[in-house]
Structure formats: structure tokens, C-alpha cells
């Protein structure tokens, strides 16, 4: 007698029970949040991997070791600056976490503090004092950002500064760092499994921002704010009314430029227009800022500035950023006035911020930051 090809009813019921338990568990994660349709076994398996897998734990540890080894060998001094600060460098669209220190010896005295969104506020004054080369691996915090594939309120940042140096110096340094990862056995094996080895070993390309806009949108970056914004709105009608130059630029970058960048090799976007306000020096001969951003596999990994060192321009930047915050109804940030003159007497210097967790995502071949960090905050914390 032939075996029946169908599964016995009690096994079907048991399998369905576990199937829906798994789907319920997965619904805590963005990939399957609020989905009504049934999920395939592959989707369930891949979503479960958004929880940090045990085999990634030694890979994360190996990346820490390799990072420190590379920068120590390159003559960098590792520093460990505070996570709390009474003042920050204001940025229009970065909202910090706020807390308070309650003085036990003075009743009612409460000192407001921020969790740093970047160690920059501490590293620049330190660089001005000691010079040379500094790096830090530490936790940073950003509020009011979506919790999901690319973002977690708490994340790990690698920042490194060099003096004397410019953005080209750190472009070369960053390329060498990325290539060095395959010199570690654990990292090399993981990169080979995920396919990241081809990305890390491929020759990087450099693309000017103006060239990227012309190639992917047909828009010329002009000095006229109204002309540029009008062209952006003609290209994409969903651009909000009343958008500023910076808002239009950021919108098209995120919606139309970044998704079309090559994914088979590292891409350095360079020569950002001078209107894109950041603390990067303006090139003397070009209407651009000495800045680059690195994309690997289509994902933004790092950004670098030839640092603005003129005290008045740094102070003006912080003031304008707070004005932008006030205009959009966000809290004004207490500015770190000590940063304005921190590098005044230093030789030209450059700094780079690299997303450690995002680099690990590429290395491990996962699409969510939740897969490479411990105890991520995700949609399950929402009411």
C-alpha cells in the first residue's frame, strides 16, 4: 500500500500553529510589520535573521579588533570621549536625546545634557590641543529617526581626524582601511560567504555631485536657488512647496541619486556644491565644498570634510542651523561655542565619520541594522 502524499491532519494543525507563531514573532520587525498576507518560509527565515545571529558576534568583535589594529598601525591615537555633553554642534535635521543631571547637593538644581549624536563636539577641541591623528570607536545617539533597516537610535560610529591633512588624504586612508579588512581571517571568510569580498576588492570610482545630478536627473546645479528648486520640482512633482535649496538638494539626493549609484564597487561622491551647508572648507577655485561621501553596495557608509577652521564661519554655521531648527519648530540646541575656535591655530585638517554597524551589515550580507547589533530597538517597542 502506498503512503498517502498528504500530511496527517494533526501534523498539519501543529505545523500551522508554529507557522503563525513564527509570523507573529516576525511581525515585530519592520520587514513583516503590519503585513496581512501569508509569508513564505524564506521570508520568515530571512526576517528571523534580523535578530543578531550568533555567528555574527565574533565577526563584530573581529571588526573592532581589525579597526583598532589598522588605525594604531597608521599612527593614530585612540581616545574615549564622553557620551554626555552640555552643548552640541547644532544641525538642522539631527535631533539629539536630552536628559538632566540632578545635583544632589543643591535641591532643585537640574543641568540639561545631551547624548552626543557624534563625538565631533569633543574630538575637535582635543585635536586642536594635541594635533596629529586621533580616532574613536563609540556609541552615538540620534532621536526622531525611523527605527528600521538603516537606523537605530543608538549606533556605533568610527570617527578619525588627521592634521595636517585634507579630504584627499582621508579618501586614500579610508580605501586602505576597507581593503585591510580582508587581512583578518574571520572577516575574510564572512566577506567571501556574503559576496562582500568582491565589493571590498573592486576599484572604487569617484563621481562629482554635479555629474551625478546631470547623469541621473538631467538637472544642472546652479548658483540660483529659485532656478535649481524649480528644476527639481519639474523633475519630481512631489517635492514639497516652499522647499529651500538644501531641502530640494537633499530630497533629490535621497530619492533619485543614491538609488542609482553603482552597487558593484565603492563609490566616492565628491565636490559637493557650496550651498550644501556643512562644516567643510570651500574650495578656493571651485564653487564646491571639500567633502566626500562613500557608498558601498548602494549604502552610505562614511562622510569626510576638509574641516572648516575659521572661527567666525563655524559660529555662523551653528547660528544658521539653530535658525533652521526654529523655523521648523524644533528645539534650539545649546551651541558648543568652544568648537568655533578649536582648530583656529592648527594646520589644515580633515575628519571622517564612518558607520561601523552599516559596514558590518555589508560584510555580513544583511539588509537590516538589527541583524548586526545587540538588542536593537524596533517596531515592537511602539504602542
C-alpha positions in Angstrom: 0.0 0.0 0.0 1.4 3.4 -1.0 2.0 6.1 1.6 -0.5 9.0 1.4 1.1 12.0 -0.2 -0.7 14.4 2.2 0.4 15.2 5.8 -1.8 13.8 8.6 -4.3 16.3 10.0 -2.7 16.6 13.4 0.7 17.4 11.9 -0.9 20.0 9.6 -2.5 21.6 12.6 0.8 21.6 14.6 2.7 23.0 11.6 0.1 25.7 11.1 0.3 26.6 14.8 4.1 27.1 14.7 3.9 28.8 11.3 1.6 31.6 12.7 3.7 31.8 15.9 6.7 32.5 13.8 4.8 35.0 11.7 3.7 36.8 14.9 7.2 36.9 16.1 8.4 38.3 12.8 5.7 41.0 12.8 7.8 42.7 15.5 10.3 43.5 12.8 10.0 46.1 10.1 10.3 43.6 7.2 7.0 42.0 8.1 5.3 44.7 10.2 1.6 45.0 9.7 1.6 42.6 6.7 -1.8 40.9 6.1 -0.7 38.3 3.5 0.8 35.0 4.4 4.6 34.8 4.4 6.8 32.2 2.7 9.2 30.1 4.6 12.1 32.0 3.0 10.6 35.4 4.2 10.2 34.0 7.7 13.7 32.7 7.8 15.3 35.9 6.4 13.3 38.0 8.8 14.3 35.9 11.8 17.9 36.7 10.8 17.2 40.4 11.6 17.8 39.3 15.1 21.5 39.2 15.6 22.7 35.8 14.6 25.2 34.0 16.9 27.7 33.7 14.1 27.9 37.4 13.6 29.0 38.0 17.2 32.7 37.0 16.6 32.6 38.9 13.3 31.6 42.1 15.1 34.4 41.5 17.6 36.9 40.9 14.7 35.8 44.1 13.0 36.5 46.0 16.3 40.0 44.4 16.5 40.9 45.0 12.9 39.7 48.6 13.0 41.8 49.4 16.1 44.8 47.5 14.6 44.7 49.4 11.3 44.5 52.9 13.0 47.1 52.1 15.6 49.5 50.9 12.9 48.8 54.1 10.9 49.9 56.2 13.9 46.5 57.2 15.2 45.9 57.8 18.9 42.7 56.2 20.2 40.6 58.4 22.5 37.5 57.8 24.5 35.5 61.0 24.9 32.2 61.5 26.9 28.8 60.4 25.7 27.2 63.2 27.6 27.7 66.9 26.7 26.1 70.1 27.9 26.4 71.6 24.4 26.5 70.3 20.8 27.2 71.4 17.3 23.6 72.2 16.1 22.4 70.6 12.9 19.0 71.4 11.3 17.8 67.8 10.9 19.5 65.9 13.7 17.5 65.8 16.9 19.5 64.7 20.0 18.3 62.9 23.0 18.1 65.1 26.1 18.5 64.3 29.7 19.2 66.1 33.0 21.7 65.8 35.8 20.1 66.4 39.2 22.5 67.9 41.7 22.1 66.0 45.0 23.7 68.9 47.0 21.5 71.7 45.5 17.8 70.9 45.7 16.0 71.8 42.5 19.2 72.3 40.5 19.0 70.4 37.2 21.6 70.6 34.5 20.4 69.7 31.0 22.6 67.4 29.0 22.6 65.8 25.6 23.6 62.3 24.4 26.1 63.0 21.6 25.0 62.3 18.0 28.7 62.3 17.1 31.9 62.6 19.1 32.9 65.5 16.9 32.0 68.0 19.6 34.7 66.6 21.8 37.2 65.5 19.2 37.7 68.8 17.5 38.8 70.7 20.7 41.0 67.7 21.5 42.6 67.7 18.0 43.3 71.4 18.4 45.2 70.7 21.6 47.2 67.6 20.7 47.3 67.7 16.9 48.4 64.6 14.9 45.9 61.8 14.4 43.0 60.7 16.5 40.3 58.1 16.3 37.4 56.9 18.4 35.0 54.0 18.2 32.0 54.7 20.3 28.2 54.8 20.7 26.2 57.7 19.3 22.5 58.6 19.7 20.0 60.2 17.4 16.4 60.9 18.1 13.4 61.3 15.9 14.7 59.0 13.1 12.9 56.0 11.8 13.7 52.7 13.5 14.3 50.0 11.0 16.7 48.7 8.3 19.1 51.7 8.2 18.6 53.3 11.6 18.7 52.5 15.3 18.6 55.3 17.9 21.8 54.1 19.4 24.6 53.0 17.0 28.4 52.7 16.7 30.4 55.3 15.0 34.0 55.3 13.9 35.5 58.9 13.6 39.0 59.7 12.7 40.8 63.1 12.3 44.2 63.9 10.9 46.3 67.1 11.0 47.9 68.1 8.7 45.6 66.6 6.1 42.7 67.2 3.6 39.8 65.2 2.3 42.0 63.5 -0.3 44.3 62.3 2.5 41.4 60.6 4.2 39.9 59.3 1.0 43.2 57.3 0.5 43.2 56.3 4.2 39.6 55.1 4.0 40.2 53.0 0.9 43.2 51.4 2.6 41.1 50.6 5.7 38.3 48.9 3.7 40.9 46.8 1.8 42.6 45.9 5.0 39.5 44.1 6.3 40.3 41.0 4.2 43.6 40.6 6.0 41.6 39.2 9.0 40.7 35.6 8.7 37.3 35.8 10.3 36.3 38.9 8.3 37.7 37.5 5.0 35.7 34.3 5.5 32.5 36.2 6.2 33.1 38.5 3.2 33.6 35.5 1.0 30.3 33.9 2.2 28.3 37.1 1.7 30.0 38.3 -1.5 31.3 41.4 0.1 34.9 40.4 -0.8 34.2 41.5 -4.4 32.9 44.8 -3.3 35.8 45.5 -1.0 38.4 44.5 -3.6 36.8 46.3 -6.5 38.4 49.5 -7.7 36.5 52.5 -6.3 35.1 55.2 -8.6 34.9 58.9 -7.9 31.9 60.8 -9.1 31.3 64.6 -8.7 27.9 65.5 -7.3 27.2 67.8 -10.3 28.0 65.0 -12.7 25.7 62.6 -10.7 22.8 65.2 -11.0 23.3 65.6 -14.7 23.6 61.9 -15.3 20.6 60.7 -13.2 18.2 63.7 -13.3 19.4 66.0 -16.1 19.5 68.9 -13.7 22.4 71.4 -13.5 23.4 72.6 -10.1 23.2 76.3 -10.5 24.0 79.3 -8.2 20.4 80.5 -8.4 18.4 79.0 -5.6 15.0 79.6 -7.3 16.1 78.1 -10.6 17.5 75.0 -9.0 14.4 74.4 -6.9 12.1 75.0 -9.9 14.0 72.4 -11.9 13.9 69.9 -9.1 10.1 70.4 -8.8 9.7 69.9 -12.6 11.6 66.7 -12.4 9.8 65.4 -9.3 6.4 67.0 -8.6 6.3 65.5 -5.1 8.9 68.0 -3.9 7.1 70.0 -1.1 6.1 73.5 -1.8 8.3 76.2 -0.3 11.3 73.9 -0.3 14.7 75.6 0.2 17.8 74.9 -1.9 19.1 72.5 0.7 15.8 70.7 1.1 15.5 70.2 -2.7 19.0 69.0 -2.9 18.7 66.5 -0.1 15.3 65.3 -1.4 16.7 64.5 -4.9 19.8 63.0 -3.5 17.8 60.5 -1.4 15.1 59.8 -4.0 16.9 59.8 -7.3 20.7 60.0 -7.0 21.6 57.5 -4.3 19.4 54.7 -5.6 21.1 54.8 -9.0 24.7 54.8 -7.8 26.7 51.7 -8.9 26.4 48.9 -6.5 29.2 46.6 -7.7 32.0 48.8 -6.3 32.7 51.5 -3.8 31.6 55.0 -4.9 33.0 58.3 -3.6 30.7 61.2 -4.3 32.9 64.3 -4.3 32.8 68.1 -4.8 29.6 68.8 -3.1 28.0 72.2 -4.0 28.9 75.1 -1.7 25.3 75.7 -0.9 25.0 72.4 0.9 25.8 73.7 4.3 28.3 71.7 6.4 31.5 72.4 8.3 33.7 71.7 5.3 36.0 74.2 3.7 35.0 75.8 0.5 37.4 75.1 -2.4 39.1 78.3 -3.5 39.0 77.7 -7.2 35.6 75.9 -7.4 32.1 76.6 -6.2 32.1 73.4 -4.1 33.0 72.2 -0.7 35.9 69.9 0.1 33.8 66.9 1.1 33.1 63.4 0.0 30.7 60.6 0.9 31.3 56.9 0.5 28.7 54.4 -0.8 29.3 50.7 -0.8 26.6 48.4 -2.3 24.4 51.5 -2.7 24.5 52.2 1.1 26.0 55.4 2.6 28.9 54.3 4.8 31.0 57.4 5.5 31.4 61.1 5.0 34.5 63.3 5.2 35.3 67.0 5.4 38.3 69.1 5.0 37.4 70.9 8.2 36.3 74.5 8.4 38.7 76.2 10.8 37.7 79.8 10.6 36.0 80.7 14.0 33.6 83.2 12.5 32.4 80.8 9.8 31.9 78.0 12.3 29.9 80.3 14.7 27.8 81.5 11.7 27.1 77.9 10.7 25.9 76.9 14.2 23.7 80.0 14.4 22.1 79.3 11.0 21.4 75.7 11.9 19.6 76.8 15.0 17.6 79.3 12.9 16.6 76.4 10.6 15.6 74.4 13.6 13.5 77.2 15.0 11.8 77.6 11.6 10.7 74.0 11.6 9.5 74.1 15.2 12.4 72.0 16.6 14.2 72.8 19.8 17.1 75.1 19.6 20.4 73.3 20.6 22.8 74.9 23.0 25.8 75.5 20.8 29.3 74.3 21.6 30.9 77.7 21.3 34.3 76.2 22.2 34.3 74.3 18.9 34.3 77.5 16.9 37.9 78.4 17.7 39.2 74.9 18.5 41.1 74.5 15.2 42.0 78.1 14.6 45.7 77.7 15.1 46.0 74.2 13.7 47.4 73.2 10.4 44.7 72.2 7.8 43.0 69.1 9.0 40.3 66.6 7.9 37.8 64.4 9.6 35.8 61.3 8.6 32.8 59.6 10.2 32.1 56.0 9.3 29.1 54.0 10.2 30.5 50.9 11.9 27.2 49.0 12.0 26.5 49.7 8.3 29.9 48.5 7.4 29.2 45.3 9.3 25.9 44.9 7.5 27.7 44.9 4.2 30.3 42.5 5.5 27.7 40.0 6.7 25.4 40.4 3.8 22.3 41.5 5.8 19.9 44.3 4.9 18.9 45.4 8.4 21.0 47.0 11.1 19.0 44.9 13.5 20.9 41.9 12.3 24.3 43.1 13.4 23.7 44.9 16.8 22.8 43.6 20.2 19.2 44.3 21.5 18.0 46.6 18.7 15.1 48.9 19.3 12.4 48.1 16.6 8.7 48.3 15.9 7.8 46.0 18.8 8.5 48.9 21.3 5.8 51.0 19.7 2.3 51.0 21.3 
